[in-house]
Amino acid sequence: MNSKLGSFLLITMSAMTLWAAQPEKVYFISPLDKATVTKTFKVKFAQQGLKVKPAGEDMKNKKSGHFHIIVDGSFIPEGTVVPADDKHIHYGKAQMKTELTLAPGPHTLTLQFADGAHISLGEKLSQTITINVR
């Protein structure tokens, strides 16, 4: 094997090992924790180590699913179906951004990842931030 090919393979294997070692997580890109936002604001979210797929797809895979935002509430316990109401907003079309309108004052936003059947993957795949709406 020539040295260029050997170096390429070593770099590729190192990158794959690094990627595989990163834990699964979900997080808000914006707004950031403790941000002040206007009444209507944009929200962007992301994931690491998970595949985002529409609801109803790959329903038994615990490494794929979709997002939910819980307004002024906490994470949904693992194994529990995420409710569908004004506080629990589903993004079952695999969306990774949205626009929210909230009343002025302090609020919490909890990003919750769930599988294709809307079953929560628990606290470990959630993030809660606090915002202030002016």
OpenMM code with the backbone's topology and positions (N, CA, C; nanometers):
from openmm import Vec3, app, unit

residues = "MET ASN SER LYS LEU GLY SER PHE LEU LEU ILE THR MET SER ALA MET THR LEU TRP ALA ALA GLN PRO GLU LYS VAL TYR PHE ILE SER PRO LEU ASP LYS ALA THR VAL THR LYS THR PHE LYS VAL LYS PHE ALA GLN GLN GLY LEU LYS VAL LYS PRO ALA GLY GLU ASP MET LYS ASN LYS LYS SER GLY HIS PHE HIS ILE ILE VAL ASP GLY SER PHE ILE PRO GLU GLY THR VAL VAL PRO ALA ASP ASP LYS HIS ILE HIS TYR GLY LYS ALA GLN MET LYS THR GLU LEU THR LEU ALA PRO GLY PRO HIS THR LEU THR LEU GLN PHE ALA ASP GLY ALA HIS ILE SER LEU GLY GLU LYS LEU SER GLN THR ILE THR ILE ASN VAL ARG".split()
positions = [
    Vec3(0.0862, -0.1165, 0.0000),
    Vec3(0.0000, 0.0000, 0.0000),
    Vec3(0.0906, 0.1225, 0.0000),
    Vec3(0.0564, 0.2212, -0.0860),
    Vec3(0.1401, 0.3420, -0.0877),
    Vec3(0.1077, 0.4316, 0.0319),
    Vec3(0.1979, 0.5234, 0.0637),
    Vec3(0.1833, 0.6046, 0.1853),
    Vec3(0.0646, 0.6999, 0.1777),
    Vec3(0.0314, 0.7482, 0.0575),
    Vec3(-0.0841, 0.8384, 0.0444),
    Vec3(-0.2139, 0.7652, 0.0762),
    Vec3(-0.2281, 0.6454, 0.0250),
    Vec3(-0.3479, 0.5661, 0.0520),
    Vec3(-0.3553, 0.5297, 0.1999),
    Vec3(-0.2424, 0.4908, 0.2576),
    Vec3(-0.2387, 0.4579, 0.3998),
    Vec3(-0.2782, 0.5772, 0.4854),
    Vec3(-0.2286, 0.6967, 0.4523),
    Vec3(-0.2634, 0.8191, 0.5266),
    Vec3(-0.4115, 0.8495, 0.5117),
    Vec3(-0.4633, 0.8354, 0.3904),
    Vec3(-0.6060, 0.8607, 0.3662),
    Vec3(-0.6926, 0.7671, 0.4502),
    Vec3(-0.6585, 0.6390, 0.4510),
    Vec3(-0.7355, 0.5413, 0.5285),
    Vec3(-0.7284, 0.5709, 0.6779),
    Vec3(-0.6116, 0.6093, 0.7271),
    Vec3(-0.5957, 0.6417, 0.8690),
    Vec3(-0.6806, 0.7635, 0.9069),
    Vec3(-0.6781, 0.8664, 0.8237),
    Vec3(-0.7584, 0.9871, 0.8498),
    Vec3(-0.9066, 0.9540, 0.8447),
    Vec3(-0.9486, 0.8779, 0.7461),
    Vec3(-1.0892, 0.8399, 0.7323),
    Vec3(-1.1357, 0.7581, 0.8521),
    Vec3(-1.0559, 0.6607, 0.8949),
    Vec3(-1.0935, 0.5785, 1.0094),
    Vec3(-1.0976, 0.6610, 1.1377),
    Vec3(-1.0056, 0.7554, 1.1530),
    Vec3(-1.0053, 0.8418, 1.2715),
    Vec3(-1.1299, 0.9289, 1.2746),
    Vec3(-1.1670, 0.9846, 1.1611),
    Vec3(-1.2866, 1.0685, 1.1534),
    Vec3(-1.4118, 0.9868, 1.1843),
    Vec3(-1.4191, 0.8661, 1.1327),
    Vec3(-1.5354, 0.7809, 1.1582),
    Vec3(-1.5442, 0.7446, 1.3066),
    Vec3(-1.4307, 0.7182, 1.3695),
    Vec3(-1.4280, 0.6859, 1.5117),
    Vec3(-1.4753, 0.8056, 1.5937),
    Vec3(-1.4261, 0.9243, 1.5606),
    Vec3(-1.4688, 1.0462, 1.6305),
    Vec3(-1.6182, 1.0670, 1.6162),
    Vec3(-1.6720, 1.0517, 1.4943),
    Vec3(-1.8149, 1.0729, 1.4700),
    Vec3(-1.8969, 0.9712, 1.5489),
    Vec3(-1.8535, 0.8468, 1.5479),
    Vec3(-1.9286, 0.7412, 1.6167),
    Vec3(-1.9247, 0.7588, 1.7683),
    Vec3(-1.8197, 0.8215, 1.8211),
    Vec3(-1.8051, 0.8373, 1.9657),
    Vec3(-1.8896, 0.9519, 2.0218),
    Vec3(-1.9421, 1.0375, 1.9360),
    Vec3(-2.0209, 1.1498, 1.9839),
    Vec3(-2.1577, 1.0997, 2.0300),
    Vec3(-2.1991, 1.1412, 2.1493),
    Vec3(-2.3286, 1.0946, 2.2005),
    Vec3(-2.4454, 1.1594, 2.1253),
    Vec3(-2.5592, 1.0908, 2.1288),
    Vec3(-2.6796, 1.1474, 2.0689),
    Vec3(-2.7265, 1.2641, 2.1547),
    Vec3(-2.7694, 1.3721, 2.0888),
    Vec3(-2.8253, 1.4848, 2.1622),
    Vec3(-2.9102, 1.5694, 2.0694),
    Vec3(-2.9981, 1.6481, 2.1301),
    Vec3(-3.0777, 1.7464, 2.0578),
    Vec3(-3.0536, 1.8810, 2.1232),
    Vec3(-3.0635, 1.9873, 2.0426),
    Vec3(-3.0349, 2.1196, 2.0974),
    Vec3(-3.0968, 2.2297, 2.0117),
    Vec3(-3.1183, 2.3438, 2.0772),
    Vec3(-3.1656, 2.4629, 2.0078),
    Vec3(-3.0454, 2.5346, 1.9464),
    Vec3(-3.0592, 2.5740, 1.8209),
    Vec3(-2.9614, 2.6616, 1.7572),
    Vec3(-2.9981, 2.8055, 1.7918),
    Vec3(-3.1269, 2.8356, 1.7799),
    Vec3(-3.1767, 2.9679, 1.8186),
    Vec3(-3.3247, 2.9560, 1.8534),
    Vec3(-3.3716, 3.0325, 1.9496),
    Vec3(-3.2950, 3.1286, 2.0281),
    Vec3(-3.2050, 3.0561, 2.1274),
    Vec3(-3.1097, 3.1307, 2.1817),
    Vec3(-3.0214, 3.0763, 2.2838),
    Vec3(-3.0868, 3.0888, 2.4204),
    Vec3(-3.0385, 3.0121, 2.5156),
    Vec3(-3.0889, 3.0190, 2.6523),
    Vec3(-3.0757, 3.1612, 2.7060),
    Vec3(-3.1794, 3.2077, 2.7721),
    Vec3(-3.1875, 3.3401, 2.8348),
    Vec3(-3.2004, 3.4546, 2.7332),
    Vec3(-3.2344, 3.4225, 2.6083),
    Vec3(-3.2518, 3.5254, 2.5056),
    Vec3(-3.3811, 3.6031, 2.5284),
    Vec3(-3.3813, 3.7274, 2.4826),
    Vec3(-3.5038, 3.8074, 2.4768),
    Vec3(-3.5467, 3.8097, 2.3315),
    Vec3(-3.6726, 3.7772, 2.3073),
    Vec3(-3.7253, 3.7671, 2.1705),
    Vec3(-3.8521, 3.8514, 2.1572),
    Vec3(-3.8889, 3.8797, 2.0337),
    Vec3(-4.0149, 3.9487, 2.0079),
    Vec3(-4.1302, 3.8490, 2.0201),
    Vec3(-4.2520, 3.8981, 2.0165),
    Vec3(-4.3713, 3.8144, 2.0340),
    Vec3(-4.3728, 3.6957, 1.9362),
    Vec3(-4.3377, 3.7224, 1.8112),
    Vec3(-4.3253, 3.6162, 1.7098),
    Vec3(-4.1772, 3.6027, 1.6777),
    Vec3(-4.1255, 3.4818, 1.6886),
    Vec3(-3.9816, 3.4614, 1.6708),
    Vec3(-3.9547, 3.3271, 1.6039),
    Vec3(-3.8375, 3.3182, 1.5426),
    Vec3(-3.7971, 3.1948, 1.4744),
    Vec3(-3.7218, 3.1040, 1.5709),
    Vec3(-3.7437, 2.9745, 1.5526),
    Vec3(-3.6772, 2.8730, 1.6337),
    Vec3(-3.6106, 2.7744, 1.5376),
    Vec3(-3.4834, 2.7464, 1.5640),
    Vec3(-3.4103, 2.6458, 1.4859),
    Vec3(-3.3542, 2.5442, 1.5840),
    Vec3(-3.3606, 2.4168, 1.5445),
    Vec3(-3.3117, 2.3111, 1.6313),
    Vec3(-3.2345, 2.2091, 1.5497),
    Vec3(-3.1566, 2.1269, 1.6192),
    Vec3(-3.0704, 2.0304, 1.5507),
    Vec3(-3.0507, 1.9074, 1.6376),
    Vec3(-2.9813, 1.8102, 1.5815),
    Vec3(-2.9535, 1.6864, 1.6512),
    Vec3(-2.8128, 1.6412, 1.6163),
    Vec3(-2.7625, 1.5523, 1.6985),
    Vec3(-2.6333, 1.4895, 1.6735),
    Vec3(-2.6500, 1.3403, 1.6990),
    Vec3(-2.6033, 1.2586, 1.6048),
    Vec3(-2.6083, 1.1137, 1.6225),
    Vec3(-2.7460, 1.0522, 1.6041),
    Vec3(-2.8395, 1.1284, 1.5496),
    Vec3(-2.9775, 1.0825, 1.5278),
    Vec3(-3.0195, 1.1165, 1.3858),
    Vec3(-3.1132, 1.0395, 1.3309),
    Vec3(-3.1691, 1.0697, 1.1988),
    Vec3(-3.3071, 1.1297, 1.2185),
    Vec3(-3.3331, 1.2399, 1.1491),
    Vec3(-3.4639, 1.3036, 1.1551),
    Vec3(-3.5468, 1.2505, 1.0389),
    Vec3(-3.6616, 1.1886, 1.0736),
    Vec3(-3.7508, 1.1313, 0.9731),
    Vec3(-3.8940, 1.1678, 1.0090),
    Vec3(-3.9823, 1.1720, 0.9110),
    Vec3(-4.1226, 1.2031, 0.9412),
    Vec3(-4.1865, 1.0998, 1.0333),
    Vec3(-4.2860, 1.1419, 1.1075),
    Vec3(-4.3634, 1.0518, 1.1936),
    Vec3(-4.4171, 0.9375, 1.1085),
    Vec3(-4.4195, 0.8195, 1.1649),
    Vec3(-4.4699, 0.7024, 1.0939),
    Vec3(-4.3622, 0.6250, 1.0206),
    Vec3(-4.2418, 0.6840, 1.0071),
    Vec3(-4.1318, 0.6143, 0.9401),
    Vec3(-4.0358, 0.5577, 1.0433),
    Vec3(-3.9834, 0.4391, 1.0158),
    Vec3(-3.8784, 0.3794, 1.0984),
    Vec3(-3.9173, 0.3805, 1.2464),
    Vec3(-4.0399, 0.3375, 1.2752),
    Vec3(-4.1018, 0.3569, 1.4065),
    Vec3(-4.0345, 0.2832, 1.5219),
    Vec3(-3.9611, 0.1784, 1.4972),
    Vec3(-3.8973, 0.1030, 1.6064),
    Vec3(-3.7516, 0.1449, 1.6298),
    Vec3(-3.6993, 0.2293, 1.5422),
    Vec3(-3.5602, 0.2713, 1.5510),
    Vec3(-3.5461, 0.3832, 1.6543),
    Vec3(-3.4727, 0.3594, 1.7619),
    Vec3(-3.4555, 0.4578, 1.8693),
    Vec3(-3.3461, 0.5596, 1.8375),
    Vec3(-3.2925, 0.5533, 1.7161),
    Vec3(-3.1949, 0.6537, 1.6736),
    Vec3(-3.2494, 0.7356, 1.5578),
    Vec3(-3.3802, 0.7273, 1.5356),
    Vec3(-3.4435, 0.8121, 1.4355),
    Vec3(-3.5794, 0.8543, 1.4881),
    Vec3(-3.6238, 0.9683, 1.4408),
    Vec3(-3.7523, 1.0216, 1.4856),
    Vec3(-3.7671, 1.1667, 1.4479),
    Vec3(-3.8432, 1.2385, 1.5268),
    Vec3(-3.8702, 1.3782, 1.4948),
    Vec3(-3.8805, 1.4607, 1.6240),
    Vec3(-3.8901, 1.5920, 1.6049),
    Vec3(-3.8884, 1.6859, 1.7170),
    Vec3(-4.0272, 1.7264, 1.7645),
    Vec3(-4.0304, 1.7723, 1.8891),
    Vec3(-4.1483, 1.8338, 1.9506),
    Vec3(-4.0972, 1.9512, 2.0333),
    Vec3(-4.1737, 2.0571, 2.0420),
    Vec3(-4.1419, 2.1653, 2.1350),
    Vec3(-4.2534, 2.1708, 2.2373),
    Vec3(-4.2123, 2.1741, 2.3631),
    Vec3(-4.3063, 2.1835, 2.4747),
    Vec3(-4.2917, 2.3238, 2.5324),
    Vec3(-4.3995, 2.3999, 2.5279),
    Vec3(-4.3980, 2.5377, 2.5768),
    Vec3(-4.4390, 2.5367, 2.7238),
    Vec3(-4.3529, 2.5929, 2.8075),
    Vec3(-4.3787, 2.6042, 2.9512),
    Vec3(-4.4088, 2.4689, 3.0157),
    Vec3(-4.3305, 2.3707, 2.9790),
    Vec3(-4.3430, 2.2377, 3.0369),
    Vec3(-4.2081, 2.1687, 3.0348),
    Vec3(-4.2035, 2.0491, 3.0888),
    Vec3(-4.0792, 1.9750, 3.1014),
    Vec3(-4.0714, 1.8643, 2.9962),
    Vec3(-3.9597, 1.7921, 2.9981),
    Vec3(-3.9420, 1.6788, 2.9075),
    Vec3(-4.0507, 1.5744, 2.9335),
    Vec3(-4.0719, 1.4885, 2.8341),
    Vec3(-4.1678, 1.3794, 2.8454),
    Vec3(-4.0883, 1.2532, 2.8820),
    Vec3(-4.1297, 1.1815, 2.9863),
    Vec3(-4.0550, 1.0616, 3.0269),
    Vec3(-4.0402, 0.9608, 2.9121),
    Vec3(-3.9268, 0.8946, 2.9110),
    Vec3(-3.8985, 0.7948, 2.8077),
    Vec3(-4.0078, 0.6889, 2.8053),
    Vec3(-4.0519, 0.6521, 2.6834),
    Vec3(-4.1543, 0.5499, 2.6667),
    Vec3(-4.2962, 0.6027, 2.6697),
    Vec3(-4.3125, 0.7337, 2.6925),
    Vec3(-4.4448, 0.7960, 2.7000),
    Vec3(-4.4752, 0.8655, 2.5677),
    Vec3(-4.5980, 0.8544, 2.5201),
    Vec3(-4.6389, 0.9230, 2.3972),
    Vec3(-4.6446, 1.0733, 2.4244),
    Vec3(-4.5894, 1.1516, 2.3342),
    Vec3(-4.5932, 1.2975, 2.3475),
    Vec3(-4.7349, 1.3441, 2.3166),
    Vec3(-4.7996, 1.4155, 2.4096),
    Vec3(-4.9359, 1.4641, 2.3830),
    Vec3(-4.9387, 1.5605, 2.2644),
    Vec3(-5.0548, 1.5784, 2.2073),
    Vec3(-5.0743, 1.6763, 2.0994),
    Vec3(-5.1752, 1.7784, 2.1488),
    Vec3(-5.1257, 1.8958, 2.1892),
    Vec3(-5.2120, 2.0044, 2.2343),
    Vec3(-5.1381, 2.1363, 2.2158),
    Vec3(-5.1920, 2.2443, 2.2701),
    Vec3(-5.1317, 2.3765, 2.2505),
    Vec3(-4.9915, 2.3878, 2.3098),
    Vec3(-4.9614, 2.3094, 2.4127),
    Vec3(-4.8306, 2.3149, 2.4774),
    Vec3(-4.7290, 2.2197, 2.4159),
    Vec3(-4.7751, 2.1169, 2.3475),
    Vec3(-4.6892, 2.0133, 2.2904),
    Vec3(-4.7021, 2.0191, 2.1381),
    Vec3(-4.6062, 2.0848, 2.0749),
    Vec3(-4.6130, 2.1097, 1.9310),
    Vec3(-4.5300, 2.0046, 1.8579),
    Vec3(-4.5941, 1.9328, 1.7671),
    Vec3(-4.5295, 1.8244, 1.6930),
    Vec3(-4.4723, 1.8752, 1.5614),
    Vec3(-4.3534, 1.8249, 1.5287),
    Vec3(-4.2897, 1.8545, 1.4001),
    Vec3(-4.2686, 1.7231, 1.3264),
    Vec3(-4.3795, 1.6545, 1.3016),
    Vec3(-4.3809, 1.5207, 1.2446),
    Vec3(-4.3510, 1.5119, 1.0974),
    Vec3(-4.3263, 1.6250, 1.0330),
    Vec3(-4.2849, 1.6218, 0.8920),
    Vec3(-4.1337, 1.6365, 0.8817),
    Vec3(-4.0654, 1.6142, 0.9930),
    Vec3(-3.9188, 1.6215, 1.0024),
    Vec3(-3.8665, 1.7651, 0.9925),
    Vec3(-3.9490, 1.8618, 1.0332),
    Vec3(-3.9045, 2.0010, 1.0320),
    Vec3(-3.7943, 2.0230, 1.1350),
    Vec3(-3.7078, 2.1188, 1.1046),
    Vec3(-3.5995, 2.1540, 1.1957),
    Vec3(-3.5966, 2.3038, 1.2241),
    Vec3(-3.7071, 2.3695, 1.1904),
    Vec3(-3.7228, 2.5106, 1.2233),
    Vec3(-3.8707, 2.5431, 1.2238),
    Vec3(-3.9041, 2.6515, 1.2930),
    Vec3(-4.0435, 2.6924, 1.3032),
    Vec3(-4.0491, 2.8384, 1.3431),
    Vec3(-4.1692, 2.8895, 1.3544),
    Vec3(-4.1927, 3.0238, 1.4062),
    Vec3(-4.2985, 3.0107, 1.5148),
    Vec3(-4.2715, 3.0681, 1.6305),
    Vec3(-4.3648, 3.0637, 1.7421),
    Vec3(-4.4113, 3.2044, 1.7770),
    Vec3(-4.5324, 3.2135, 1.8300),
    Vec3(-4.5849, 3.3386, 1.8833),
    Vec3(-4.6288, 3.3108, 2.0261),
    Vec3(-4.5698, 3.3858, 2.1206),
    Vec3(-4.6007, 3.3675, 2.2620),
    Vec3(-4.6342, 3.5013, 2.3265),
    Vec3(-4.7092, 3.4958, 2.4345),
    Vec3(-4.7439, 3.6158, 2.5110),
    Vec3(-4.6172, 3.6719, 2.5764),
    Vec3(-4.6146, 3.8031, 2.6002),
    Vec3(-4.4992, 3.8625, 2.6688),
    Vec3(-4.4752, 3.7991, 2.8055),
    Vec3(-4.3477, 3.7930, 2.8435),
    Vec3(-4.3091, 3.7385, 2.9731),
    Vec3(-4.2114, 3.6247, 2.9591),
    Vec3(-4.1722, 3.5657, 3.0715),
    Vec3(-4.0778, 3.4535, 3.0683),
    Vec3(-4.1472, 3.3234, 3.0270),
    Vec3(-4.0753, 3.2420, 2.9526),
    Vec3(-4.1261, 3.1118, 2.9068),
    Vec3(-4.0106, 3.0126, 2.9040),
    Vec3(-4.0442, 2.8849, 2.9116),
    Vec3(-3.9468, 2.7795, 2.8838),
    Vec3(-3.9878, 2.7104, 2.7547),
    Vec3(-3.8884, 2.6677, 2.6805),
    Vec3(-3.9088, 2.5860, 2.5613),
    Vec3(-3.8292, 2.4578, 2.5828),
    Vec3(-3.8955, 2.3444, 2.5709),
    Vec3(-3.8272, 2.2153, 2.5815),
    Vec3(-3.8332, 2.1471, 2.4463),
    Vec3(-3.7173, 2.1162, 2.3932),
    Vec3(-3.7061, 2.0415, 2.2689),
    Vec3(-3.7021, 1.8942, 2.3064),
    Vec3(-3.7938, 1.8155, 2.2500),
    Vec3(-3.8034, 1.6734, 2.2840),
    Vec3(-3.7978, 1.5903, 2.1569),
    Vec3(-3.7117, 1.4912, 2.1541),
    Vec3(-3.7036, 1.4001, 2.0407),
    Vec3(-3.7861, 1.2762, 2.0726),
    Vec3(-3.8587, 1.2274, 1.9737),
    Vec3(-3.9412, 1.1076, 1.9906),
    Vec3(-3.9280, 1.0216, 1.8651),
    Vec3(-3.9601, 0.8943, 1.8789),
    Vec3(-3.9498, 0.8042, 1.7642),
    Vec3(-4.0649, 0.8273, 1.6661),
    Vec3(-4.0701, 0.7454, 1.5636),
    Vec3(-4.1705, 0.7620, 1.4588),
    Vec3(-4.3132, 0.7445, 1.5049),
    Vec3(-4.3334, 0.6872, 1.6237),
    Vec3(-4.4671, 0.6684, 1.6803),
    Vec3(-4.4977, 0.7732, 1.7879),
    Vec3(-4.4186, 0.8800, 1.7928),
    Vec3(-4.4346, 0.9894, 1.8907),
    Vec3(-4.4048, 0.9452, 2.0336),
    Vec3(-4.3301, 0.8371, 2.0504),
    Vec3(-4.2935, 0.7911, 2.1840),
    Vec3(-4.1622, 0.8579, 2.2232),
    Vec3(-4.1661, 0.9309, 2.3333),
    Vec3(-4.0520, 1.0088, 2.3798),
    Vec3(-3.9297, 0.9215, 2.4049),
    Vec3(-3.8156, 0.9768, 2.3691),
    Vec3(-3.6899, 0.9104, 2.3989),
    Vec3(-3.6292, 0.9672, 2.5270),
    Vec3(-3.7082, 1.0423, 2.6022),
    Vec3(-3.6736, 1.0805, 2.7383),
    Vec3(-3.5885, 1.2034, 2.7562),
    Vec3(-3.5536, 1.2248, 2.8821),
    Vec3(-3.4792, 1.3446, 2.9211),
    Vec3(-3.3453, 1.3556, 2.8492),
    Vec3(-3.2797, 1.2423, 2.8259),
    Vec3(-3.1481, 1.2456, 2.7622),
    Vec3(-3.1542, 1.3023, 2.6206),
    Vec3(-3.2711, 1.2971, 2.5563),
    Vec3(-3.2865, 1.3544, 2.4226),
    Vec3(-3.3845, 1.4715, 2.4273),
    Vec3(-3.3584, 1.5601, 2.5235),
    Vec3(-3.4352, 1.6833, 2.5361),
    Vec3(-3.3404, 1.7956, 2.5772),
    Vec3(-3.3839, 1.9169, 2.5568),
    Vec3(-3.3121, 2.0341, 2.6068),
    Vec3(-3.4155, 2.1406, 2.6413),
    Vec3(-3.3985, 2.2051, 2.7555),
    Vec3(-3.4879, 2.3125, 2.7956),
    Vec3(-3.4110, 2.4426, 2.8051),
    Vec3(-3.4683, 2.5471, 2.7455),
    Vec3(-3.4113, 2.6807, 2.7564),
    Vec3(-3.5173, 2.7751, 2.8123),
    Vec3(-3.4725, 2.8867, 2.8654),
    Vec3(-3.5613, 2.9916, 2.9137),
    Vec3(-3.5468, 3.1113, 2.8210),
    Vec3(-3.6593, 3.1715, 2.7843),
    Vec3(-3.6570, 3.2922, 2.7018),
    Vec3(-3.7465, 3.3970, 2.7664),
    Vec3(-3.7286, 3.5202, 2.7256),
    Vec3(-3.8157, 3.6277, 2.7703),
    Vec3(-3.8766, 3.6909, 2.6456),
    Vec3(-4.0083, 3.6931, 2.6384),
    Vec3(-4.0775, 3.7532, 2.5235),
    Vec3(-4.1153, 3.8956, 2.5629),
    Vec3(-4.0757, 3.9929, 2.4798),
    Vec3(-4.1108, 4.1320, 2.5112),
    Vec3(-4.2305, 4.1774, 2.4338),
] * unit.nanometer
topology = app.Topology()
chain = topology.addChain("A")
for resn in residues:
    res = topology.addResidue(resn, chain)
    for name in ("N", "CA", "C"):
        topology.addAtom(name, app.Element.getBySymbol(name[0]), res)
